[in-house]
Amino acid sequence: MQIRDRIKELRRVKGSDLIPNPKNWRTHPVAQQDALRGVLADVGYADALIARETPEGLMLVDGHLRAETTPDSEVPVLVLDIDEAEADLMLATLDPLAAMAGRDDDRLGELLATVTSDNDTVNALLETLANGYEPLTISEPPDLGPELDEGIADGVTLCECEACGHEHHKQA
């Protein structure tokens, strides 16, 4: 398999100049926002945001919260040579792929024994890591057997709600 390098360049861009992707499905609770601010205060930028070029400007694929958190800062951005469909695929899968990683409890314990932060929210995040979490798993689709029994739908009719017009199935 040949894997293409889609990174065109690393560019420093003011956070507020990046266009949020309107399809971004990730939300950022206050605790995550606080933890990010804490890590940025402790370490600074050590990872790049990801964007693609559009006629309107650079549109984010990853890094929305970092751009929002530091709108007046020049932030590192990996500019990719991808189209909208490829950006959508990355937007849908980048974070879940990272969330699928397992954990080595011994190595994590050794690492956490060396990590400190002055930020209470970062410390709460580290404590959560120490106490365990479940990685994201992909469930296998159920085995439906060699063929589907079409008789399963016998007696089911499509009805329309008189109040709102919504269609639904009704068992006879």
Contacts in CASP RR format, 6 or more apart in sequence:
PFRMAT RR
TARGET T0000
AUTHOR 0000-0000-0000
METHOD contacts of the structure
MODEL  1
MQIRDRIKELRRVKGSDLIPNPKNWRTHPVAQQDALRGVLADVGYADALI
ARETPEGLMLVDGHLRAETTPDSEVPVLVLDIDEAEADLMLATLDPLAAM
AGRDDDRLGELLATVTSDNDTVNALLETLANGYEPLTISEPPDLGPELDE
GIADGVTLCECEACGHEHHKQA
6 80 0 8 1.000
6 81 0 8 1.000
6 82 0 8 1.000
6 86 0 8 1.000
7 78 0 8 1.000
7 79 0 8 1.000
7 80 0 8 1.000
7 81 0 8 1.000
8 53 0 8 1.000
8 79 0 8 1.000
8 80 0 8 1.000
8 81 0 8 1.000
9 78 0 8 1.000
9 79 0 8 1.000
10 48 0 8 1.000
10 76 0 8 1.000
10 77 0 8 1.000
10 78 0 8 1.000
10 79 0 8 1.000
11 58 0 8 1.000
11 76 0 8 1.000
11 77 0 8 1.000
11 79 0 8 1.000
12 74 0 8 1.000
12 75 0 8 1.000
12 76 0 8 1.000
12 77 0 8 1.000
13 51 0 8 1.000
13 58 0 8 1.000
13 74 0 8 1.000
13 75 0 8 1.000
13 77 0 8 1.000
14 71 0 8 1.000
14 72 0 8 1.000
14 73 0 8 1.000
14 74 0 8 1.000
14 75 0 8 1.000
15 67 0 8 1.000
15 70 0 8 1.000
15 71 0 8 1.000
15 72 0 8 1.000
15 73 0 8 1.000
15 74 0 8 1.000
15 75 0 8 1.000
16 67 0 8 1.000
16 71 0 8 1.000
16 72 0 8 1.000
17 58 0 8 1.000
18 49 0 8 1.000
18 51 0 8 1.000
18 58 0 8 1.000
18 59 0 8 1.000
18 60 0 8 1.000
18 67 0 8 1.000
18 75 0 8 1.000
18 77 0 8 1.000
19 51 0 8 1.000
19 54 0 8 1.000
19 56 0 8 1.000
19 57 0 8 1.000
19 58 0 8 1.000
19 59 0 8 1.000
19 60 0 8 1.000
20 59 0 8 1.000
20 60 0 8 1.000
20 64 0 8 1.000
20 67 0 8 1.000
20 68 0 8 1.000
21 59 0 8 1.000
21 60 0 8 1.000
21 61 0 8 1.000
21 64 0 8 1.000
21 87 0 8 1.000
21 91 0 8 1.000
23 88 0 8 1.000
23 91 0 8 1.000
24 60 0 8 1.000
24 64 0 8 1.000
24 91 0 8 1.000
25 91 0 8 1.000
25 92 0 8 1.000
26 64 0 8 1.000
26 65 0 8 1.000
26 95 0 8 1.000
28 64 0 8 1.000
28 65 0 8 1.000
28 68 0 8 1.000
31 121 0 8 1.000
31 124 0 8 1.000
31 125 0 8 1.000
32 65 0 8 1.000
33 65 0 8 1.000
33 69 0 8 1.000
34 119 0 8 1.000
34 121 0 8 1.000
35 119 0 8 1.000
35 121 0 8 1.000
35 122 0 8 1.000
35 124 0 8 1.000
35 125 0 8 1.000
36 65 0 8 1.000
36 66 0 8 1.000
36 69 0 8 1.000
37 69 0 8 1.000
37 119 0 8 1.000
37 121 0 8 1.000
38 117 0 8 1.000
38 119 0 8 1.000
38 121 0 8 1.000
38 122 0 8 1.000
39 117 0 8 1.000
39 119 0 8 1.000
39 122 0 8 1.000
40 66 0 8 1.000
40 69 0 8 1.000
40 70 0 8 1.000
41 118 0 8 1.000
41 119 0 8 1.000
42 117 0 8 1.000
42 118 0 8 1.000
42 119 0 8 1.000
42 122 0 8 1.000
45 66 0 8 1.000
45 70 0 8 1.000
45 73 0 8 1.000
45 75 0 8 1.000
45 76 0 8 1.000
47 76 0 8 1.000
48 75 0 8 1.000
48 76 0 8 1.000
48 77 0 8 1.000
48 78 0 8 1.000
49 60 0 8 1.000
49 62 0 8 1.000
49 63 0 8 1.000
49 66 0 8 1.000
49 67 0 8 1.000
49 75 0 8 1.000
49 76 0 8 1.000
49 77 0 8 1.000
49 78 0 8 1.000
50 60 0 8 1.000
50 61 0 8 1.000
50 62 0 8 1.000
50 63 0 8 1.000
50 77 0 8 1.000
50 78 0 8 1.000
50 80 0 8 1.000
50 90 0 8 1.000
50 94 0 8 1.000
51 58 0 8 1.000
51 59 0 8 1.000
51 60 0 8 1.000
51 61 0 8 1.000
51 77 0 8 1.000
51 78 0 8 1.000
51 79 0 8 1.000
51 80 0 8 1.000
52 58 0 8 1.000
52 59 0 8 1.000
52 61 0 8 1.000
52 79 0 8 1.000
52 80 0 8 1.000
52 81 0 8 1.000
52 82 0 8 1.000
52 83 0 8 1.000
52 84 0 8 1.000
52 87 0 8 1.000
53 59 0 8 1.000
53 79 0 8 1.000
58 77 0 8 1.000
58 79 0 8 1.000
59 87 0 8 1.000
60 67 0 8 1.000
61 80 0 8 1.000
61 82 0 8 1.000
61 87 0 8 1.000
61 90 0 8 1.000
61 91 0 8 1.000
61 94 0 8 1.000
62 90 0 8 1.000
62 91 0 8 1.000
62 94 0 8 1.000
62 95 0 8 1.000
66 75 0 8 1.000
67 75 0 8 1.000
80 87 0 8 1.000
82 90 0 8 1.000
96 136 0 8 1.000
99 135 0 8 1.000
99 136 0 8 1.000
100 135 0 8 1.000
100 136 0 8 1.000
100 137 0 8 1.000
100 138 0 8 1.000
101 135 0 8 1.000
102 135 0 8 1.000
103 132 0 8 1.000
103 133 0 8 1.000
103 135 0 8 1.000
108 129 0 8 1.000
108 130 0 8 1.000
109 130 0 8 1.000
112 126 0 8 1.000
112 129 0 8 1.000
112 130 0 8 1.000
115 126 0 8 1.000
117 123 0 8 1.000
117 126 0 8 1.000
155 171 0 8 1.000
155 172 0 8 1.000
156 169 0 8 1.000
156 170 0 8 1.000
156 171 0 8 1.000
156 172 0 8 1.000
157 169 0 8 1.000
157 170 0 8 1.000
157 172 0 8 1.000
158 167 0 8 1.000
158 168 0 8 1.000
158 169 0 8 1.000
158 170 0 8 1.000
159 167 0 8 1.000
159 168 0 8 1.000
159 169 0 8 1.000
159 170 0 8 1.000
160 166 0 8 1.000
160 167 0 8 1.000
161 167 0 8 1.000
161 168 0 8 1.000
END
